[in-house]
Amino acid sequence: MVADTPVSVTINGESKQSTTTTTTPAALIFTYGTLKRNFSNHPLLQDLIKTNDASFIGTYRTVQNYPLVCGPYRVPFLLNIPGSGQPVYGELYSVSSFGLSRMDELEGTTKNHYERLPIKVVRATEDEEEGRDNEVTVTSAEAYFAHGNYAMEMWKKNGKRGLKCYTEKETIGYVKRKDRPQHLTFLEQIRLFLSD
């Protein structure tokens, strides 16, 4: 997110080279589950914020309806089935390339746990909750969706009912990664959950 850019400055007719530090976000990431503030995986974002590799933008919601469901161990999954479910509320972060690689690792994108895909979001406001129509700015971001290999099965398993927001209520029964069976991969755990 932070980059040094060379700058040429002329002072009293003398040209000098300098650098200026600029923020260059690699991506805007919409978080809807355990990466949000006060949830179990948020320490990753806290670490990235400390090193200027991430910054909190605000509370946002999806423009389209999406299913947000809980899978094995009460792990949240956003399903890439636009038009189903309801608008999902979460948090938007600006993240550096380094931060993005750390988040991709956590979300298992190379292991087909989740996939990072585009999503359109708008700032969540009190006015919207009161039913007032205000002009909104749509923001293009990315979110970690459940991998397409199992998303539809996850939707059916949850009775085609989704959440509006992953809250403390949904975390009751959440099992941290380190406390899950270590002899099974996460995909195996998902398959077992879906076959129950």
N, C-alpha and C positions, 0 to 999 in steps of 0.2 A: 504494500500500500504506500510505502514511503520510498521515494526515489530521489537521488541526487541528479539534478539537471545542470549541465555546464551553461554558464551565462557569461557573456562578455560585457563588461561595464567600462565606460569611459569617465574618468575623474580628472578634471583639470587638464584635458587633452591627452591624458595617459590611459591607454587601454589596459585593463586588468582582467584576468580570467578568475572566475569564481564559480561556486556551485550554489544552487538553491535547492532546498528540500521541498518536493511536491508530493502530494498524495495522489496515487494512481490506483484506485481500486480495481482488482481483477474481476470482481463480480459483486452483485447484490444478491444476498441469500435470504430467502424467506424461511424462517424456522417456525415450526408448529408444535414441536414435542419436547423431547428431553434436552434440546439445546437452548431452550428458552431460559430466561432468568429464573432462578430458584428451583430449577430442575436438575436431575442427576448428571447430565453431560454438559451443563453450562460452564463448568470450570475450564473446559477447552477454550470457549470463547473469551472467558476472563483472561486466560493466559495470552491469547492472541491480541486482546485489547491492550494489555500491559506492554506488548512489544510493537504496538502500532500496526498490527497485522489485521485488525478488525475494529470496527466501530459500530455502536448501536445507532440505528437511524430512527426507529420508532415502532409503534404498534400498528400493524397493517392487517388487512383481510384480503382474501382472494376476490377477484372480480367475478369469476365464474364459480358455480357450485362444484365442489369436489368431495368425494368421500374421505373422511378422516376416521380411521378405525383403530382398534387395539388388536394386536396379534398375540403371539406367545409371550408370556411374562409381562403382559400389559404394555408391550412396546408399541408406540404409535406408528401408524403407516398412513401416509397420504397417498391415495390411489389416483392414478392418471386416467380417470373416467370423468371428464368434464361434463357438467350438466346433471350429474348424480350428486347425492348428498346435499350439502348446503355451503354457504360461504364459510371459509375457515379462517379463524383469527390466529395471528401469530406475531412474530417480531422480525423486522428487517434489519440486516447487518450489511455493511460494506466490508468486503474481505479481500485481502491481498492474495497474490498467487500462492505464496507460502501458506497462508491461512487456508486457502481453498484445498491445497494438497493435504493438509492435516484433517480437514473436515471430510474430504473424500475417503481418507483412510478410516476415520471413525465410522463413516456410513457404509463402508464395504463396497464402494462402487466397482472395484475390480473383481469382487467376488459375487457380483449379481445380487447383493442384498438390497441396495437402493440404486436408483439412477438419478443423476442431477439433470433436470429438464427445465425449460423455460416456463414461467408462470407470470400472470399479470396480477398485480396487487394494487390496492389503494389504501391510503392512510385511514385507519379506523378512528372515527370521531364520535364525540358524545351526541352531536346533532343527528348523526345517522341512527343512533339507538333511539332517539326521540321521534324518528320518522320524518325529519325535515330533509328536504332535497337541497343539497348544496352542490356546487360545481366541484368535481373531483378530478385529480390528476392521476392517470393510470401510470404505474411504474412497471417496467419490465425487469424481472428478477429471475432467479432460479430457485428451485426447491428440490429436496431429496424425496423422490417418489418411491414407493414400493416398486421393486423390479417388475416389469411387465410379465415375467414368467409365472408369477403367482398372484398378481393384483386382483384379477377377476374372481379367483377362488376365495381370496381374502374378503372381498366385498360380499360374496354369497354367504360365507361363513358367519359374517356379522349381520345376517338377515337383511342385507341391503339397507342398513341404517348407519348413518355416520354422525360424528360429533361436530359441533360448531367450534369447539375449542378443547384442547387437551389441558385439563386442570388437575389440581391436587386430587380431586375425586377419582379421576381415571387412573391415577398412579397407585391407588390402593391395590396391592398385589404385584406392583412392578418389581422385577428382579434384576439387579445390576448384573452386568456382563460377567464379572468375576465370580458371581454366585450361581451362575447357570451351569448345567452339566458341561464339563470340559471335553468329554469324549464325543460330543456331537457338534457338528458345524452349525452355524446359525441357520443355514438353508435347511439342514436336516431338522432342526427345531421347528422351523416354519412348516415343513412338510408334515411333521407329527401333529402340529396344532391343526392344520387343515384337514387331516385325515380323521381326527377325533369325532 
